[in-house]
Amino acid sequence: MILAKSSKALLALFCAAPLAWLGWLVFLDISEPGSGLGADAGEAVIHYLGQWSLIVLLVAYSVTPLRRRTGLAVLARSRRMVGLFAFAYVCLHILSYVTFYLGFAWSALLEDFFERTYITVGMAAFVMLFAMAATSTRGWQRRLGKSWRKLHRVIYLAIGLALIHLWWLTRDGYFEVFLYSLWYLALSAERLIVHRRKQASSAKLEAC
């Protein structure tokens, strides 16, 4: 029990650490402009939060395969927490975009949604993640029954859209987005393999 709690606490610290580091960079920038976030502090914050939104989202996507491979039950109990951290990063990413790029002009965000395709796919991913976060409790799991699992499978599409959002935003230095895409594809392949094995086992049982 103590090991499980400490493991979950360490995972929470990992998810929260980037925000603490961002707070330190902001403090440095306030003390001496340009020392923490560079020449364009607003853009740096937006990209930093966007990057960590995707990283923590991929960590959440990694929890189930890791649990299968390691047998650590604490990972299953930590999945919701990591997912909510990822959603919080996404919300902060959007808020920073509205703050620093749009000057709190929410109507401009609606215009960007229809006029900029990278914003369109990014917001589509956000809507999917919002639906997952809003229904992540046990109460919603009981209410939705089997539909709950179907709803939460939109994570596959949400991460895919987030990666497209990043690909379209990237102008040079594609190495990081390539690694994120490879990470996503490897996890998706693992899930597909497990799914096919389950189907094969079910077919054998029915044949018997």
C-alpha positions as YAML, in Angstrom:
chain: A
units: angstrom
residues:
- id: 1
  name: MET
  ca: [0.00, 0.00, 0.00]
- id: 2
  name: ILE
  ca: [2.82, 2.41, 0.95]
- id: 3
  name: LEU
  ca: [4.67, 1.54, -2.26]
- id: 4
  name: ALA
  ca: [1.53, 2.16, -4.32]
- id: 5
  name: LYS
  ca: [0.95, 5.56, -2.71]
- id: 6
  name: SER
  ca: [4.58, 6.60, -3.14]
- id: 7
  name: SER
  ca: [4.58, 5.49, -6.79]
- id: 8
  name: LYS
  ca: [1.43, 7.49, -7.47]
- id: 9
  name: ALA
  ca: [2.92, 10.50, -5.69]
- id: 10
  name: LEU
  ca: [6.09, 10.28, -7.81]
- id: 11
  name: LEU
  ca: [3.98, 10.13, -10.97]
- id: 12
  name: ALA
  ca: [2.03, 13.19, -9.81]
- id: 13
  name: LEU
  ca: [5.31, 15.03, -9.16]
- id: 14
  name: PHE
  ca: [6.52, 14.15, -12.65]
- id: 15
  name: CYS
  ca: [3.33, 15.56, -14.17]
- id: 16
  name: ALA
  ca: [3.45, 18.72, -12.05]
- id: 17
  name: ALA
  ca: [7.21, 19.40, -12.39]
- id: 18
  name: PRO
  ca: [6.96, 21.14, -15.82]
- id: 19
  name: LEU
  ca: [4.48, 23.64, -14.36]
- id: 20
  name: ALA
  ca: [6.84, 24.35, -11.46]
- id: 21
  name: TRP
  ca: [9.68, 24.87, -13.93]
- id: 22
  name: LEU
  ca: [7.51, 27.20, -16.01]
- id: 23
  name: GLY
  ca: [6.73, 29.18, -12.86]
- id: 24
  name: TRP
  ca: [10.47, 29.55, -12.23]
- id: 25
  name: LEU
  ca: [11.07, 30.73, -15.81]
- id: 26
  name: VAL
  ca: [8.27, 33.28, -15.46]
- id: 27
  name: PHE
  ca: [9.81, 34.51, -12.19]
- id: 28
  name: LEU
  ca: [13.19, 34.92, -13.93]
- id: 29
  name: ASP
  ca: [11.55, 36.78, -16.79]
- id: 30
  name: ILE
  ca: [9.75, 39.15, -14.44]
- id: 31
  name: SER
  ca: [13.02, 39.81, -12.59]
- id: 32
  name: GLU
  ca: [14.94, 40.37, -15.81]
- id: 33
  name: PRO
  ca: [12.95, 40.38, -19.09]
- id: 34
  name: GLY
  ca: [14.25, 37.84, -21.59]
- id: 35
  name: SER
  ca: [16.28, 35.87, -19.05]
- id: 36
  name: GLY
  ca: [13.78, 33.07, -18.55]
- id: 37
  name: LEU
  ca: [11.51, 32.84, -21.57]
- id: 38
  name: GLY
  ca: [13.48, 34.61, -24.28]
- id: 39
  name: ALA
  ca: [12.59, 37.54, -26.49]
- id: 40
  name: ASP
  ca: [8.93, 36.55, -26.95]
- id: 41
  name: ALA
  ca: [7.72, 35.36, -23.54]
- id: 42
  name: GLY
  ca: [4.11, 34.84, -24.64]
- id: 43
  name: GLU
  ca: [5.03, 32.60, -27.55]
- id: 44
  name: ALA
  ca: [7.46, 30.66, -25.36]
- id: 45
  name: VAL
  ca: [4.71, 29.95, -22.80]
- id: 46
  name: ILE
  ca: [2.25, 28.84, -25.49]
- id: 47
  name: HIS
  ca: [4.71, 26.43, -27.09]
- id: 48
  name: TYR
  ca: [5.98, 25.13, -23.75]
- id: 49
  name: LEU
  ca: [2.47, 24.29, -22.54]
- id: 50
  name: GLY
  ca: [1.57, 22.80, -25.92]
- id: 51
  name: GLN
  ca: [4.62, 20.55, -25.86]
- id: 52
  name: TRP
  ca: [3.94, 19.31, -22.34]
- id: 53
  name: SER
  ca: [0.24, 18.84, -23.14]
- id: 54
  name: LEU
  ca: [1.27, 16.29, -25.75]
- id: 55
  name: ILE
  ca: [3.96, 14.66, -23.59]
- id: 56
  name: VAL
  ca: [1.66, 14.14, -20.58]
- id: 57
  name: LEU
  ca: [-1.10, 12.97, -22.92]
- id: 58
  name: LEU
  ca: [1.27, 10.35, -24.33]
- id: 59
  name: VAL
  ca: [2.27, 9.36, -20.79]
- id: 60
  name: ALA
  ca: [-1.43, 8.82, -20.01]
- id: 61
  name: TYR
  ca: [-1.73, 6.78, -23.23]
- id: 62
  name: SER
  ca: [1.26, 4.69, -22.07]
- id: 63
  name: VAL
  ca: [-0.25, 3.69, -18.73]
- id: 64
  name: THR
  ca: [-2.35, 0.74, -19.92]
- id: 65
  name: PRO
  ca: [0.40, -0.90, -22.06]
- id: 66
  name: LEU
  ca: [2.89, -0.44, -19.19]
- id: 67
  name: ARG
  ca: [0.46, -2.02, -16.75]
- id: 68
  name: ARG
  ca: [0.04, -4.99, -19.07]
- id: 69
  name: ARG
  ca: [3.81, -5.42, -19.46]
- id: 70
  name: THR
  ca: [4.79, -4.84, -15.82]
- id: 71
  name: GLY
  ca: [1.73, -6.06, -13.92]
- id: 72
  name: LEU
  ca: [1.87, -2.99, -11.64]
- id: 73
  name: ALA
  ca: [-1.67, -2.35, -10.41]
- id: 74
  name: VAL
  ca: [-0.74, 1.17, -9.27]
- id: 75
  name: LEU
  ca: [-0.49, 2.20, -12.91]
- id: 76
  name: ALA
  ca: [-4.16, 1.38, -13.49]
- id: 77
  name: ARG
  ca: [-5.11, 3.46, -10.44]
- id: 78
  name: SER
  ca: [-3.00, 6.36, -11.72]
- id: 79
  name: ARG
  ca: [-4.46, 6.49, -15.23]
- id: 80
  name: ARG
  ca: [-7.26, 8.95, -14.42]
- id: 81
  name: MET
  ca: [-4.89, 11.25, -12.53]
- id: 82
  name: VAL
  ca: [-2.40, 11.43, -15.41]
- id: 83
  name: GLY
  ca: [-5.23, 11.96, -17.89]
- id: 84
  name: LEU
  ca: [-6.57, 14.89, -15.86]
- id: 85
  name: PHE
  ca: [-3.08, 16.38, -15.68]
- id: 86
  name: ALA
  ca: [-2.89, 16.16, -19.47]
- id: 87
  name: PHE
  ca: [-6.28, 17.87, -19.82]
- id: 88
  name: ALA
  ca: [-5.15, 20.63, -17.43]
- id: 89
  name: TYR
  ca: [-2.08, 21.25, -19.60]
- id: 90
  name: VAL
  ca: [-4.29, 21.45, -22.70]
- id: 91
  name: CYS
  ca: [-6.59, 23.97, -20.99]
- id: 92
  name: LEU
  ca: [-3.59, 26.10, -19.97]
- id: 93
  name: HIS
  ca: [-2.22, 25.86, -23.51]
- id: 94
  name: ILE
  ca: [-5.48, 27.20, -24.97]
- id: 95
  name: LEU
  ca: [-5.77, 29.86, -22.28]
- id: 96
  name: SER
  ca: [-2.21, 31.07, -22.98]
- id: 97
  name: TYR
  ca: [-3.02, 31.22, -26.71]
- id: 98
  name: VAL
  ca: [-6.12, 33.32, -26.04]
- id: 99
  name: THR
  ca: [-4.17, 35.53, -23.61]
- id: 100
  name: PHE
  ca: [-0.93, 36.20, -25.50]
- id: 101
  name: TYR
  ca: [-2.00, 35.85, -29.15]
- id: 102
  name: LEU
  ca: [-5.61, 36.99, -29.09]
- id: 103
  name: GLY
  ca: [-5.65, 39.37, -26.11]
- id: 104
  name: PHE
  ca: [-8.67, 37.61, -24.54]
- id: 105
  name: ALA
  ca: [-10.71, 38.09, -27.72]
- id: 106
  name: TRP
  ca: [-12.64, 34.83, -27.56]
- id: 107
  name: SER
  ca: [-14.49, 35.71, -30.77]
- id: 108
  name: ALA
  ca: [-11.12, 35.69, -32.55]
- id: 109
  name: LEU
  ca: [-10.64, 32.10, -31.37]
- id: 110
  name: LEU
  ca: [-13.88, 31.19, -33.14]
- id: 111
  name: GLU
  ca: [-12.60, 32.86, -36.32]
- id: 112
  name: ASP
  ca: [-9.32, 30.96, -36.06]
- id: 113
  name: PHE
  ca: [-11.28, 27.74, -35.65]
- id: 114
  name: PHE
  ca: [-12.89, 28.17, -39.07]
- id: 115
  name: GLU
  ca: [-9.99, 29.85, -40.88]
- id: 116
  name: ARG
  ca: [-6.86, 28.02, -39.59]
- id: 117
  name: THR
  ca: [-6.86, 24.26, -40.06]
- id: 118
  name: TYR
  ca: [-4.25, 23.65, -37.35]
- id: 119
  name: ILE
  ca: [-6.56, 25.42, -34.87]
- id: 120
  name: THR
  ca: [-9.52, 23.38, -36.15]
- id: 121
  name: VAL
  ca: [-7.85, 20.03, -35.47]
- id: 122
  name: GLY
  ca: [-6.43, 21.28, -32.16]
- id: 123
  name: MET
  ca: [-9.85, 22.36, -30.91]
- id: 124
  name: ALA
  ca: [-11.42, 19.12, -32.14]
- id: 125
  name: ALA
  ca: [-8.88, 17.24, -29.99]
- id: 126
  name: PHE
  ca: [-9.74, 19.52, -27.05]
- id: 127
  name: VAL
  ca: [-13.48, 18.77, -27.35]
- id: 128
  name: MET
  ca: [-12.75, 15.03, -27.27]
- id: 129
  name: LEU
  ca: [-10.47, 15.40, -24.24]
- id: 130
  name: PHE
  ca: [-13.10, 17.54, -22.51]
- id: 131
  name: ALA
  ca: [-15.69, 14.79, -23.00]
- id: 132
  name: MET
  ca: [-13.27, 12.26, -21.51]
- id: 133
  name: ALA
  ca: [-12.35, 14.47, -18.55]
- id: 134
  name: ALA
  ca: [-15.99, 15.30, -17.79]
- id: 135
  name: THR
  ca: [-16.95, 11.59, -17.73]
- id: 136
  name: SER
  ca: [-13.82, 10.26, -16.01]
- id: 137
  name: THR
  ca: [-15.46, 9.64, -12.62]
- id: 138
  name: ARG
  ca: [-16.78, 6.29, -11.41]
- id: 139
  name: GLY
  ca: [-20.26, 7.79, -11.31]
- id: 140
  name: TRP
  ca: [-20.19, 8.49, -15.04]
- id: 141
  name: GLN
  ca: [-18.67, 5.08, -15.65]
- id: 142
  name: ARG
  ca: [-21.69, 3.48, -13.95]
- id: 143
  name: ARG
  ca: [-24.17, 5.73, -15.78]
- id: 144
  name: LEU
  ca: [-22.72, 5.10, -19.24]
- id: 145
  name: GLY
  ca: [-22.00, 1.39, -18.76]
- id: 146
  name: LYS
  ca: [-20.47, -0.15, -21.88]
- id: 147
  name: SER
  ca: [-20.73, 3.16, -23.70]
- id: 148
  name: TRP
  ca: [-18.13, 4.60, -21.31]
- id: 149
  name: ARG
  ca: [-15.35, 2.51, -22.85]
- id: 150
  name: LYS
  ca: [-16.47, 3.44, -26.35]
- id: 151
  name: LEU
  ca: [-16.45, 7.14, -25.46]
- id: 152
  name: HIS
  ca: [-12.99, 6.96, -23.93]
- id: 153
  name: ARG
  ca: [-11.58, 5.30, -27.04]
- id: 154
  name: VAL
  ca: [-11.65, 8.75, -28.66]
- id: 155
  name: ILE
  ca: [-8.25, 9.16, -26.99]
- id: 156
  name: TYR
  ca: [-6.80, 7.42, -30.07]
- id: 157
  name: LEU
  ca: [-8.21, 10.08, -32.37]
- id: 158
  name: ALA
  ca: [-7.56, 12.96, -29.96]
- id: 159
  name: ILE
  ca: [-3.82, 12.25, -29.79]
- id: 160
  name: GLY
  ca: [-3.71, 11.75, -33.54]
- id: 161
  name: LEU
  ca: [-5.30, 15.18, -34.07]
- id: 162
  name: ALA
  ca: [-2.92, 16.73, -31.53]
- id: 163
  name: LEU
  ca: [0.02, 15.35, -33.52]
- id: 164
  name: ILE
  ca: [-1.42, 16.73, -36.77]
- id: 165
  name: HIS
  ca: [-1.82, 20.08, -34.99]
- id: 166
  name: LEU
  ca: [1.87, 19.99, -34.07]
- id: 167
  name: TRP
  ca: [3.03, 18.82, -37.53]
- id: 168
  name: TRP
  ca: [1.19, 21.72, -39.20]
- id: 169
  name: LEU
  ca: [2.62, 24.21, -36.70]
- id: 170
  name: THR
  ca: [6.22, 23.02, -37.05]
- id: 171
  name: ARG
  ca: [8.30, 25.00, -39.52]
- id: 172
  name: ASP
  ca: [11.69, 23.36, -38.96]
- id: 173
  name: GLY
  ca: [13.28, 20.83, -36.62]
- id: 174
  name: TYR
  ca: [10.84, 17.94, -37.08]
- id: 175
  name: PHE
  ca: [12.82, 15.52, -34.90]
- id: 176
  name: GLU
  ca: [10.73, 16.01, -31.75]
- id: 177
  name: VAL
  ca: [7.37, 15.71, -33.49]
- id: 178
  name: PHE
  ca: [8.71, 12.60, -35.26]
- id: 179
  name: LEU
  ca: [9.59, 11.04, -31.87]
- id: 180
  name: TYR
  ca: [6.15, 11.88, -30.48]
- id: 181
  name: SER
  ca: [4.52, 10.30, -33.54]
- id: 182
  name: LEU
  ca: [6.69, 7.19, -33.19]
- id: 183
  name: TRP
  ca: [5.74, 6.95, -29.50]
- id: 184
  name: TYR
  ca: [2.05, 7.17, -30.40]
- id: 185
  name: LEU
  ca: [2.32, 4.61, -33.21]
- id: 186
  name: ALA
  ca: [4.19, 2.14, -30.99]
- id: 187
  name: LEU
  ca: [1.51, 2.35, -28.29]
- id: 188
  name: SER
  ca: [-1.28, 2.05, -30.86]
- id: 189
  name: ALA
  ca: [0.41, -1.00, -32.38]
- id: 190
  name: GLU
  ca: [0.63, -2.64, -28.94]
- id: 191
  name: ARG
  ca: [-3.08, -2.08, -28.43]
- id: 192
  name: LEU
  ca: [-3.90, -3.48, -31.86]
- id: 193
  name: ILE
  ca: [-1.83, -6.61, -31.20]
- id: 194
  name: VAL
  ca: [-3.56, -7.19, -27.85]
- id: 195
  name: HIS
  ca: [-6.98, -6.65, -29.43]
- id: 196
  name: ARG
  ca: [-6.29, -9.18, -32.20]
- id: 197
  name: ARG
  ca: [-5.02, -11.75, -29.70]
- id: 198
  name: LYS
  ca: [-8.22, -11.36, -27.69]
- id: 199
  name: GLN
  ca: [-10.28, -11.81, -30.86]
- id: 200
  name: ALA
  ca: [-8.30, -14.92, -31.78]
- id: 201
  name: SER
  ca: [-8.80, -16.37, -28.28]
- id: 202
  name: SER
  ca: [-12.53, -15.68, -28.41]
- id: 203
  name: ALA
  ca: [-12.77, -17.34, -31.81]
- id: 204
  name: LYS
  ca: [-11.00, -20.44, -30.48]
- id: 205
  name: LEU
  ca: [-13.33, -20.64, -27.47]
- id: 206
  name: GLU
  ca: [-16.39, -20.34, -29.73]
- id: 207
  name: ALA
  ca: [-15.00, -23.05, -32.01]
- id: 208
  name: CYS
  ca: [-14.60, -25.37, -29.04]
...
